[in-house]
């Protein structure tokens, strides 16, 4: 369940009325890496549900696992996720809290960014269509208005995966975790569409997953543009209606 009912007082034109509303649930998930023993790697503030995909995608984005075969088993319980790994050298401990608004707060970008190799070209009409398709698929947002979404699409605009979360980066990690489980990485013929602004953590996760095109309905940050340019990512912002801005590598877009 991604939402819960709460009581509130509504004030409108000087009148106070008691009412109810639905809000997005935000709870901690303790992600532990395990070899001979389990150690807390991070505590992620997230919307419950799809914790397996979130845990795997998060560890992949952090460079702890390179493929699903690195994982022996996963135990997901209420509020905890224990990832048992084959390689002891991969086990690390960060013991930090990752809040729902920032996927990589408190640390520098650790990745040596690779240049993506993808020859895909995408029609403008496909990019125009993605925000509505993403919005139409947001079942929990329709109730609460308080969840971000990330959708993975084919170059023809077919929706492949969609996840919601209070953190836009969590929604992306869930997609990456799903791709990892299905042995579909790198996702070199796909488009990542997100529901908000595009920070560098979103672009860095796309780079790790081999996704060549990232699009958002809001603005990218300066560092997101920089690493997109350096790594070969086509970065699109302000995708609304029949308009969008291309901030890096426009050569993949065709009329």
KASUL-V945570 format. One record per run of one state. SS is the DSSP state (h for helix, s for strand, l for the rest). FROM is the first residue (numbers start at 1). TO is the last residue. If there is no record, write none. Layout:
ss=SS from=FROM to=TO
ss=SS from=FROM to=TO
This chain:
ss=l from=1 to=2
ss=s from=3 to=12
ss=l from=13 to=14
ss=s from=15 to=24
ss=l from=25 to=26
ss=s from=27 to=34
ss=l from=35 to=37
ss=s from=38 to=46
ss=l from=47 to=50
ss=h from=51 to=61
ss=l from=62 to=67
ss=h from=68 to=70
ss=s from=71 to=77
ss=l from=78 to=79
ss=s from=80 to=85
ss=l from=86 to=87
ss=h from=88 to=90
ss=l from=91 to=95
ss=s from=96 to=98
ss=l from=99 to=121
ss=s from=122 to=123
ss=h from=124 to=136
ss=l from=137 to=138
ss=h from=139 to=144
ss=l from=145 to=147
ss=s from=148 to=154
ss=l from=155 to=158
ss=s from=159 to=165
ss=l from=166 to=167
ss=h from=168 to=181
ss=l from=182 to=189
ss=s from=190 to=194
ss=l from=195 to=197
ss=s from=198 to=198
ss=l from=199 to=199
ss=h from=200 to=209
ss=l from=210 to=212
ss=s from=213 to=216
ss=l from=217 to=219
ss=s from=220 to=220
ss=l from=221 to=221
ss=h from=222 to=231
ss=l from=232 to=233
ss=s from=234 to=240
ss=l from=241 to=242
ss=s from=243 to=248
ss=l from=249 to=249
ss=h from=250 to=252
ss=s from=253 to=254
ss=l from=255 to=255
